[in-house]
Amino acid sequence: MVLINTLMSFLVKLATFVAVTLLCVHFLVLQEHPRVSVSSAQQVDQAQSVNDLIYDLSKIFKERHVGHNVAVSQAQAQSLLGFMQRAMPKFNGTIDFTQYGGEMHMSILLEKWFIPRYVNISMQLASSQDIDITHLSVGRIPLPGNVLLKLISWMVNTYTDSQIASQAQTQIDTLAFSQRQAMVSVLPMHDFLTELKLVRERIDFGGDNSLEIRISYYLGFLMNVQSIPKSNNTSLSAYIRELMLEAQIQSQPDTAHLENEAAILALAIYAGSSRFANFVGLAPPLAKDVLYGDFMPKLAKRTDLSQHFIFSAAIKLLSDQGVTVAIGEFKELMDRVVSGSGYSFVDLAADKAGVKFADYLTDPDTAKAGQSNLSIASNESVFFPQVMDLPEGLKTDAFKQTFKTVDSPEYQAMIDEIKGRVARLPLYQF
């Protein structure tokens, strides 16, 4: 009887604690209205400005033995937040640079709470020789930003048995704000990147490595396939056909979707970019062992469309589908500059075709049908749509004149046309 009373007392205290915690979260953290409500279409309208930022950031890693100064304009920062919003529709964010510092506000919708509520986050940074968080709040709760940053750094350092988090912070030499711009001075990255590589190799993240084993198998298969001669006019469909034939052989009744996933990722490494190997825990293969240069496969007789298709399929498997679509769209918006290739609905169609391809082949309900139909496909029209009549090469003015913004009816009509073409492909009719 005493044991039962003790247990009941514990359960009552536990239930009370949970109830109080939920009430605190509901009234202190969650709010009825969003702090931020901005149009992602307006934010990404300046996406072409991000080209310069990406170039500057790439130099930090390419020229790792010297320091760099990187200027981030408010338009660039807003464009990146717009990209995040298009990738994650429940997210909304805005940023403002002034001579007093940088101020960022974010709202995240929680639809699955008892009733829809928002997590509103505000943060302010000041110009300083390190990261100085002068204000941080989540909902109605103010938090000590710098103390929290130190705590997170300590936790990362402890987990990795290193000083990698502290070293990451010290890489920023100065952070200076002015009207509509932030200037970041970064110290040489060589030592930090070397240490980061050592930490990554030292930590065992555990988990199942069966996917890595499968990818390695299909990568080896592609490297040794003899039925496809290397040439400058080979369709990607030839490699997909051979892969699906092999995937059929390797599949058990309930593993077809897993074999297809590994095969697609192996294809991304072999015929897309060997750097994809890093994302799946494999060492990148040598250039002589994969396709590159004149040997890259094509779709619609274009190498770039094959790349769009493969990259989107692989990213779909490595992330959420919404992120994949947003990446393709944002890249096209960046290309609208005079020196860029221009906005291309042709490229965007290849992106969406790649996403659909990966989604279909890794669905347990359709994986085996996908293998069967692709293993006998005579050409790429089975999985790749007609695209050459779609608009492309649109610079900023031409894009705005015809399609206005990415949320306009004209733009959405073109997206719907592309989605319809992909949905009607023979592969998805079974």
C-alpha positions, 0 to 999 in steps of 0.5 A: 500500500505504501508503494502504491501511495508513493507511486501515485504521489510521484505521478501526481507531481510529474503530471503537475510539473508537465502541466506547469511546464506546458502552461509556461511554454504556452503563455511565455514562449508561444504567442498568438500573432507572428512578430514577422510577416513579410512576403518571400517573393519580395525578399528573393526579388534581390536574389541576384545580389547574392552572387557577389556574396557567394564569390566572397565566401568561396574565397575564404575557403579557397584562399585559406592562408590569408584573412578576408573582409566580407561585406554583407548587404541588407538586400543579400541577407533579406534574400537569404531569409526569403530563400529560407521562407520558401524552403520552410513556409512556416518560417518568416524572418527579416533583418535590418542593418544600421550603424547601431548594429544588426537586428533580426526577427523570426517567427515560426508557426507551430500548427500542431500545438493545441491551437496554432501559435507562433514562436517569435525570436528577436536578436540584436548584434553590436559592432565588436571584435567578437560576437556580441549579442546585446539582446535575445528573446524567445516569446516574452522571455529575455535571454542572456545571449552571450552567456547562452553562446558560451554555454553552447560552445562549452557543450560542443567543445565537451562533446567533441573533446576539442576547442572547435566551437571556441576556435570557430568564434575566434575566426571572426576578427571584427564585426562592424555594422553600418547603414544597410550593410555588415562587414565581417573580418575573418582570420585565415581559415587553414588551421580551423579547417584542418582542426575541423577535419580532425574532429570530424574524423575522430567522432563516431556518430554511430548509426547504420552504415548500410546506406554507405555500403550500398552506395559504395557497391553501386559506385563501383558498379558504375565505375566498371560498367562496360556496356556504356562507352564513354563519349560526349553525347551519352544520355543519362538514361543509359546509366539509369537503365543499367543502374535499375537493372542492377538494383532489381538484381540486388533488391529483396521484396522489401528493399527496392526503395533502399537499393534505389536510394543508394543507386541515385546517390551513387549516380550523383557522385559518379555523373554529377559531382564527386563532392556528394561523397562527402555528404554520405560519409565516403571519400570522394573518388579520383577524377579518373574514376568518375565522369567529368568534362566531355564525358558528362552525360546529357539530358535533352542533349545538354549537360547542364540539364543532366546536372540539374536533374542529378543534383536535385534528385540527390539533394531530395534524398539528403534533405526535405523536398521543399528545400530542394525546390527552393534551391533550384528556384533561388539559383535561377533568380541569382542567374538574372544578373547581366553576367549570369545565364538568366532565369531558366524555366528549362533548368527549373523543369529539370530540377522538378523532374529530378525531385519527382524521380527521387521521390517515386523511386524511394517510395516503397509502394512504387520503387519496384515498378520504377525499377522495372520500367526504367530498366527497359527504358529506351530513352530519357522521355520516360522520366524527363519532360519536353523542356526546350519550348520553355522560357530561359535566359531571362535577365531581371528586367525581362523576368519582371516584365513577363512574370513580375514576382515568384508569387504572381499568377503568371509565374505560378501558371508556368510552374503549374505547366512544368509540374503537369508535364512532369506528372504526365511522364510515362514513368508515373503512369503505372 
